[in-house]
Amino acid sequence: MTMFKVMIRDLLGLIVIISTILATLGILLDLFVVFAYFTNETTIANMFFHESFYLLAFLIPPYFIAKYITNSQRVADVEAYLLLKHKNEHS
């Protein structure tokens, strides 16, 4: 395990967090769409729907990225690398 792979894993973790936040925002906008349709505000509902439509693309990638970075062998390699690095710094 190299430092580059650890940094890539951390970067993928940040991408998971950002994608989850954007997907949640898309779902929240969809709830506003339903509320706007029930209150007969069709122009606002159409605008919210068009804004939330592109955010729904962020629902799928977090699942696969999280599955990739939480592989048990990969987690064990990262922990072993970080432990070795910590021992070398404090020796």
C-alpha positions, -999 to 999 in steps of 0.1 A, spaced: 0 0 0 14 34 -10 5 68 2 -10 75 -32 -35 47 -27 -44 60 7 -50 95 -7 -72 81 -35 -92 61 -9 -97 93 11 -107 112 -20 -132 86 -29 -146 88 6 -151 126 1 -168 119 -32 -192 95 -14 -201 122 11 -206 149 -16 -227 125 -38 -249 116 -8 -255 152 1 -264 160 -35 -287 130 -38 -304 141 -5 -309 176 -20 -325 160 -50 -349 140 -29 -357 171 -8 -365 191 -40 -387 162 -51 -407 165 -19 -411 202 -25 -424 193 -60 -451 172 -45 -460 199 -20 -461 225 -48 -484 204 -69 -508 199 -40 -509 237 -35 -515 243 -72 -482 260 -78 -474 243 -111 -447 267 -123 -427 264 -90 -432 226 -91 -419 224 -127 -389 245 -118 -381 223 -87 -385 192 -108 -361 203 -135 -336 213 -108 -339 180 -90 -339 158 -121 -301 161 -125 -294 156 -88 -310 121 -89 -279 109 -109 -260 111 -76 -281 82 -61 -262 53 -77 -224 62 -75 -222 63 -37 -232 27 -34 -205 14 -57 -178 37 -45 -186 28 -9 -185 -9 -18 -151 -4 -34 -134 15 -6 -148 -7 22 -134 -39 8 -120 -58 38 -86 -65 22 -82 -28 12 -92 -16 47 -67 -40 63 -40 -28 39 -46 8 47 -46 2 84 -14 -17 82 2 10 61 -9 38 85 3 17 115 37 12 99 39 49 90 30 59 126 56 35 140 83 49 117 75 85 127 76 79 164 107 57 164 
